[in-house]
Amino acid sequence: AAFPDRPPPPLCSAAARLRALPAARKQPAPRRQTARPRSPAMANSAAMDSALARIRAAAQDFAGAPDDSEFSEAYLACRWACELAIEGSKRIEVRDGILTSQAAENQRLDVFKGADMVQWLEQHIDTVRARLGLPETDDGFSEAEKQGAAKLGMPVAVAVAGMKMMTNKLFLRLERANTKLPPGKKKLPRWPRKFVWSKQQLLTRKQQTTVLFSGKRAGESAQIEDDAYYGFLYVRPLQVKSLVYGALLVVTPFLLCLYPIAPLWFKFCVVYLCMGLLALIFGICLVRWLAYGAVWLATGRSFWVFPNLFNDDVPFMDALLPRYGYDKRAGVAKWYSRLTVIGILAAGGFAFYLNAPDEDAVKDMRDTAGNSFDEFMNWAVSNKALSNGTNATNATEAEEAEEKKKKPRENMTYDEIFAEGLEDILEEGEEGEDLLREEAELSMEERDARLEAMLASEEAEDDAADARAASGADGEL
């Protein structure tokens, strides 16, 4: 409609073009029909659904022959522009969408906004002109193209480049499948999930959408200015980034399983990182509630820092936008409500003040928390697995098993006790050798007597230590 001397987009033209393979294959140019083709506004959804099915089938044929020689130069140039818009440094925002139609039920598409594509074309118009073979100046375009671009409200080069990409079946215009406002909502989602074909296949920034109300205004409707959405139809070539993401998806679970044998510094980094993230989350929540409470008590209005932080209706990347704002749906609280809340807070604070723990209890709790963290770190150091190239964890378990196997000293013989301290005796040098010779000359009666003396000496030392501990406790009391 905006370009009367040009044929309409292929999906909105005659059925004979829809039955053929996409125009990307090299074919002789068809002879111009004398009869005026149907307007894009007259195309119905059934024709678009069948067109999508044929395009997908043709795309599968192309996937079997990845050689670009089967594509025309015009199609390759337009596809290059689309790939640059998606993968370039200043790329457009692309989201996943679902096409709801009869021929392609729940067909997934890459969806973008027409305003983003127009802005990208305006920023890279010189590169697009050279690649698509457009005139270097606007004087090289026909009067009909200039008039169509004026109706669309964009430069003629941008309008012609966009229509070239749509004519080559790279992307087509979509509309929201659901335009009904949920109860309590005043705006439609910025990025809907489900779409249907649009009957007006033109590259525009905005479009008129009929909004249906619900709740108390059920049955009413209104026309609003909405974003124009478009979906890519061609099968995108496999990107290196996709391969990297796929490899990370496979390798990451395997790396997580190797965490128990990770180096000690890596485990410390994970601990501090988790603690930092938790502190950040609780800090943000505390700031939000303090700001909300202060503003609400002073003015009665609901003020939030990061109002969409816990909103499930917005995407993850938009959770921190806007930075702050008022909740207009909450209204303004009455003065007596705020006064009541102030009284409750004052009474609660006074009660906590009266029942607050003393300084010694607070110090003990702080020391307990610090000691717990120190014990955890010391345990990690003593049980590190690969920091020094030895399996200390298994060694610790072996030592514990040996300790369990040891007999109490009361049930041990003199030879067993002597063998237990043999390493210390050998380390003493000549004195140790003399002690070994002396032990070898002892008789059984002498060994039993020495064993009883050793046990009695150890028992006396234990009793003395208990007595000192008891006397120290009495002194503190």
C-alpha positions in Angstrom: 0.0 0.0 0.0 2.9 2.4 0.7 4.6 1.5 -2.6 2.0 1.3 -5.3 4.4 0.6 -8.1 6.0 -2.3 -6.3 4.5 -5.8 -5.9 3.3 -6.6 -2.4 5.3 -9.0 0.0 5.2 -12.6 -1.2 3.1 -13.9 1.6 0.3 -11.5 0.7 0.5 -12.0 -3.1 -1.2 -14.6 -5.4 -1.4 -18.2 -4.4 0.8 -19.3 -7.2 3.8 -17.5 -5.6 3.0 -19.2 -2.3 3.1 -22.7 -3.8 6.6 -22.1 -5.2 9.8 -22.3 -3.3 10.9 -19.1 -1.6 12.1 -16.3 -3.9 15.6 -16.8 -2.5 16.3 -19.5 -5.1 17.6 -18.3 -8.5 14.7 -18.3 -10.9 13.9 -16.3 -13.9 12.0 -13.1 -13.1 8.3 -13.7 -13.7 6.5 -11.6 -16.2 4.7 -8.7 -14.8 1.0 -9.2 -14.6 -1.3 -6.6 -16.0 -3.9 -7.1 -13.4 -3.3 -5.3 -10.1 -2.4 -7.8 -7.3 -4.3 -8.1 -4.2 -3.6 -5.5 -1.5 -1.8 -6.8 1.7 -4.7 -5.7 3.8 -6.9 -8.2 1.9 -4.8 -11.2 2.8 -6.3 -13.6 5.3 -4.7 -15.6 8.0 -5.2 -19.0 6.2 -3.0 -17.8 3.3 -0.3 -16.7 5.7 -0.5 -20.0 7.6 -0.1 -22.0 4.4 2.7 -19.6 3.4 4.6 -20.3 6.6 4.2 -24.0 6.2 5.7 -23.8 2.7 8.5 -21.5 3.8 9.4 -23.9 6.6 9.4 -26.9 4.2 11.6 -25.0 1.8 13.9 -24.0 4.6 14.4 -27.6 5.4 15.3 -28.3 1.8 17.9 -25.5 2.0 19.2 -26.9 5.2 20.3 -30.0 3.4 22.3 -27.9 0.9 24.1 -25.2 2.9 25.9 -23.9 -0.2 25.0 -20.3 -0.6 25.3 -20.6 -4.4 21.6 -21.8 -4.4 20.5 -18.4 -3.1 20.3 -15.2 -5.1 22.6 -12.3 -4.4 19.7 -10.1 -3.3 18.6 -12.7 -0.8 22.1 -13.1 0.6 22.6 -9.4 0.9 19.3 -9.0 2.8 20.2 -12.0 5.0 23.6 -10.5 5.8 21.8 -7.3 6.9 19.5 -9.3 9.2 22.4 -11.3 10.7 24.4 -8.1 11.3 21.4 -6.5 13.0 21.1 -9.6 15.4 24.8 -10.4 16.0 26.5 -7.1 15.5 28.0 -4.9 18.2 24.9 -2.6 18.3 22.4 -5.4 17.9 18.7 -5.2 18.2 16.8 -6.9 21.0 15.4 -10.3 20.1 13.0 -12.3 22.2 11.4 -15.8 21.8 7.8 -15.8 20.6 5.1 -18.3 19.8 3.1 -18.1 16.6 -0.5 -19.3 17.2 -2.1 -20.3 13.9 -3.9 -23.2 12.2 -1.1 -24.4 10.0 1.8 -23.9 12.5 0.5 -24.5 16.0 2.9 -23.1 18.6 5.6 -22.3 16.1 8.5 -20.6 17.8 9.9 -17.4 16.2 12.6 -14.9 17.0 10.6 -11.7 17.6 11.9 -8.1 17.5 10.3 -4.6 17.4 10.0 -2.6 14.3 11.3 0.6 16.0 14.6 -1.2 16.9 15.0 -2.4 13.3 14.3 1.1 11.9 16.8 2.6 14.4 19.4 0.1 13.4 18.9 0.7 9.7 19.2 4.5 10.3 22.5 4.0 12.2 24.0 1.7 9.5 22.4 3.1 6.4 25.6 3.7 4.5 26.7 0.0 5.0 23.2 -1.2 4.1 23.1 1.0 0.9 26.4 -0.5 -0.3 25.4 -4.1 0.4 21.9 -4.0 -0.9 22.7 -2.0 -4.0 20.6 1.0 -3.1 21.2 4.5 -4.6 23.8 6.5 -2.7 21.4 9.5 -2.4 17.7 9.9 -2.0 17.4 11.4 -5.4 18.0 8.0 -6.9 14.8 6.6 -5.6 11.5 6.9 -7.5 8.7 9.3 -6.5 6.5 6.4 -5.5 9.2 5.1 -3.1 9.6 8.6 -1.6 5.9 9.0 -1.1 5.6 5.5 0.5 8.5 6.4 2.9 6.9 9.7 3.8 3.7 7.8 4.7 5.7 5.5 7.0 7.5 8.4 8.6 11.1 7.3 7.9 13.9 7.9 5.4 13.3 6.5 2.0 16.5 4.3 2.1 15.4 2.8 5.4 11.9 2.1 4.1 13.1 0.5 0.9 15.8 -1.6 2.7 13.2 -2.9 5.2 10.7 -3.8 2.4 13.5 -5.6 0.5 14.1 -7.8 3.5 10.4 -8.5 3.9 10.0 -9.2 0.2 12.7 -11.8 0.5 10.7 -13.5 3.3 13.3 -12.9 6.0 10.8 -11.5 8.5 7.1 -10.5 8.6 4.9 -8.4 10.7 3.1 -9.9 13.7 0.3 -8.8 16.1 -0.5 -9.7 19.7 -2.6 -12.8 20.1 -4.1 -11.6 23.4 -5.0 -8.0 23.7 -7.1 -8.4 26.8 -5.9 -6.5 29.9 -5.6 -8.7 33.0 -7.6 -7.6 36.1 -5.7 -4.8 37.9 -3.4 -4.1 35.0 -3.4 -0.8 33.0 -0.8 -1.7 30.3 -0.2 -4.7 28.1 3.1 -6.5 28.5 6.0 -5.0 26.6 7.0 -8.4 25.2 4.0 -10.7 24.7 4.6 -14.5 24.3 2.0 -15.3 21.6 1.5 -13.7 18.2 -0.6 -13.9 15.1 0.0 -12.8 11.5 -0.7 -9.1 10.7 -2.7 -8.3 7.6 -0.7 -5.1 6.9 2.8 -6.2 6.0 4.8 -3.0 6.3 7.8 -1.9 8.2 6.6 0.6 10.9 7.6 1.7 14.3 4.2 1.7 15.9 0.8 0.3 15.2 -2.8 0.7 16.5 -4.0 -2.1 18.8 -7.5 -2.7 20.2 -7.3 -3.3 23.9 -10.1 -5.2 25.6 -10.8 -4.4 29.3 -11.8 -6.8 32.0 -13.2 -6.7 35.5 -15.5 -3.7 36.1 -14.9 -2.5 32.6 -15.6 -5.8 30.9 -16.9 -5.4 27.4 -15.2 -2.1 26.8 -12.4 -1.6 24.3 -10.0 1.2 23.3 -7.5 1.9 20.6 -3.9 2.4 21.8 -0.6 3.0 20.1 1.5 -0.1 20.5 4.9 -1.4 19.3 5.0 -3.1 15.9 6.4 -6.6 16.2 8.1 -8.7 13.6 9.3 -12.3 13.4 12.1 -13.9 11.5 11.1 -16.7 9.1 14.4 -18.0 7.7 16.5 -20.7 9.4 19.4 -18.8 11.0 22.9 -20.3 10.3 24.5 -22.0 13.3 26.5 -19.5 15.3 29.8 -20.1 17.1 28.1 -18.5 20.2 25.4 -21.2 20.1 28.1 -23.9 20.0 29.9 -22.4 23.0 26.6 -22.1 25.0 25.8 -25.7 24.2 29.2 -26.9 25.3 28.9 -25.0 28.6 25.5 -26.5 29.1 27.1 -30.0 29.0 30.3 -29.2 30.8 28.9 -27.1 33.7 27.1 -30.0 35.5 30.3 -32.1 35.2 32.4 -29.2 36.8 29.9 -28.9 39.6 30.3 -32.5 40.4 34.1 -31.9 40.8 33.6 -29.2 43.5 34.5 -31.5 46.4 38.0 -32.0 45.0 38.5 -28.4 43.9 41.5 -26.4 45.2 41.1 -24.7 48.5 41.3 -21.2 47.1 38.4 -22.0 44.7 36.3 -23.2 47.6 37.0 -20.0 49.6 36.1 -17.9 46.6 32.7 -19.7 46.3 32.1 -19.2 50.1 32.9 -15.5 50.0 30.9 -15.1 46.7 27.8 -16.7 48.2 28.1 -14.7 51.4 28.5 -11.5 49.3 25.5 -12.2 47.2 23.4 -13.0 50.3 24.5 -9.8 51.9 23.7 -7.8 48.8 20.2 -9.3 48.5 19.4 -8.7 52.2 20.9 -5.2 52.0 18.7 -4.3 49.0 15.6 -5.6 50.8 16.5 -3.7 53.9 17.0 -0.5 52.0 13.7 -1.0 50.2 11.8 -1.4 53.4 13.5 1.5 55.2 12.8 3.8 52.3 9.2 2.6 52.0 8.6 3.0 55.7 10.1 6.4 55.9 8.2 7.8 52.9 4.9 6.1 53.9 5.0 7.3 57.5 5.8 10.9 56.3 3.5 11.2 53.3 1.3 8.2 53.2 2.4 7.2 49.7 4.0 3.9 48.7 7.5 4.6 47.5 9.7 1.7 46.4 13.3 1.4 45.4 13.4 -1.1 42.5 9.6 -1.5 42.4 9.8 -4.4 39.9 12.3 -6.4 41.9 9.8 -9.1 42.9 7.4 -8.6 40.0 6.9 -11.9 38.1 5.3 -10.1 35.1 8.5 -8.4 34.0 11.5 -10.0 32.4 14.6 -10.8 34.4 16.7 -8.1 32.8 14.0 -5.4 33.6 13.7 -6.3 37.3 15.9 -3.4 38.3 14.0 -0.9 36.1 13.0 1.7 37.0 15.3 2.6 39.9 12.6 4.0 42.1 8.9 4.9 41.8 5.6 5.3 43.5 2.9 2.6 43.6 -0.1 4.6 42.3 -2.5 1.7 42.9 -1.9 1.8 46.6 -3.3 5.3 47.0 -2.6 7.6 50.0 -2.9 6.2 53.5 -4.9 8.1 56.1 -3.2 10.0 58.9 -4.7 7.9 61.7 -3.5 4.7 60.0 0.1 6.1 60.0 -0.3 7.3 63.6 -1.4 3.8 64.6 1.6 2.2 62.9 4.0 4.7 64.6 2.5 3.8 68.0 2.9 0.0 67.3 6.5 0.5 66.2 7.3 2.6 69.2 5.8 0.1 71.6 7.6 -2.8 69.9 10.9 -0.9 70.0 10.5 -0.1 73.7 9.7 -3.8 74.5 12.8 -4.9 72.6 14.9 -2.4 74.6 13.6 -3.7 77.9 14.3 -7.3 76.9 17.5 -6.8 75.1 20.5 -9.0 76.0 23.3 -7.5 78.0 26.7 -6.7 76.6 28.3 -10.0 77.8 25.6 -12.0 76.0 26.0 -10.1 72.8 29.8 -10.6 73.0 29.4 -14.3 73.6 27.0 -14.6 70.6 29.5 -12.7 68.5 32.4 -14.8 69.6 30.4 -18.0 69.0 29.6 -16.9 65.5 33.2 -16.0 64.8 34.5 -19.2 66.3 32.1 -21.2 64.1 33.4 -19.5 61.0 37.0 -20.0 62.1 36.3 -23.7 62.8 34.9 -24.1 59.4 37.9 -22.5 57.8 40.3 -24.5 59.9 38.4 -27.7 59.0 38.7 -26.8 55.3 42.4 -26.2 55.7 43.0 -29.5 57.6 40.9 -31.5 55.1 41.8 -29.9 51.8 42.0 -32.5 49.1 44.2 -31.3 46.3 46.0 -28.2 47.6 49.3 -30.1 48.3 48.8 -33.0 46.0 47.7 -35.6 48.7 44.4 -37.0 49.6 44.2 -35.6 53.1 40.5 -36.4 53.4 41.0 -40.1 53.0 44.1 -39.9 55.3 41.9 -38.3 58.0 39.3 -41.0 57.7 42.1 -43.6 58.0 43.5 -42.0 61.2 40.0 -42.0 62.7 39.7 -45.7 62.0 43.0 -46.3 63.6 42.0 -44.4 66.7 38.9 -46.5 67.0 41.0 -49.7 66.8 43.3 -48.6 69.6 42.8 -50.2 73.0 42.5 -48.3 76.3 45.8 -48.0 78.0 44.5 -49.9 81.0 44.0 -53.0 78.7 47.4 -52.7 77.0 50.5 -54.8 77.9 53.9 -53.3 78.6 55.2 -54.5 75.2 52.3 -52.7 73.4 52.9 -49.5 75.2 56.6 -49.7 74.6 56.0 -50.4 70.8 53.7 -47.4 70.7 56.5 -45.1 71.9 59.3 -46.8 69.9 59.5 -44.0 67.3 60.1 -41.4 70.0 62.8 -43.6 71.5 64.7 -44.1 68.2 64.7 -40.3 67.6 66.7 -39.8 70.8 69.9 -41.3 69.3 72.4 -43.0 71.6 70.2 -42.5 74.7 67.5 -44.4 72.9 69.8 -47.2 72.0 70.9 -47.5 75.6 67.2 -47.6 76.7 66.5 -50.4 74.2 69.4 -52.5 75.5 68.1 -52.0 79.0 64.6 -53.0 78.1 65.9 -56.2 76.5 67.6 -57.2 79.7 64.4 -56.8 81.9 62.5 -59.9 83.1 58.7 -60.4 83.0 58.3 -59.4 86.7 60.3 -56.2 86.2 58.2 -55.3 83.1 54.9 -55.8 85.0 56.1 -53.7 87.9 57.2 -50.9 85.5 53.8 -51.1 83.7 52.0 -50.7 87.0 54.2 -47.7 87.9 53.5 -46.1 84.6 49.8 -46.5 84.9 49.8 -45.2 88.5 51.8 -42.2 87.4 49.4 -41.3 84.6 46.4 -41.7 86.9 48.0 -39.4 89.4 48.7 -36.8 86.7 45.0 -37.0 85.6 43.8 -36.5 89.2 46.1 -33.5 89.7 44.8 -31.9 86.5 41.2 -32.4 87.6 42.0 -30.9 91.0 43.5 -27.8 89.3 40.6 -27.4 87.1 38.1 -27.6 90.0 40.1 -25.1 92.1 40.2 -22.7 89.1 36.4 -22.9 88.7 35.9 -22.3 92.4 38.1 -19.2 92.2 36.0 -17.7 89.4 32.8 -18.3 91.3 
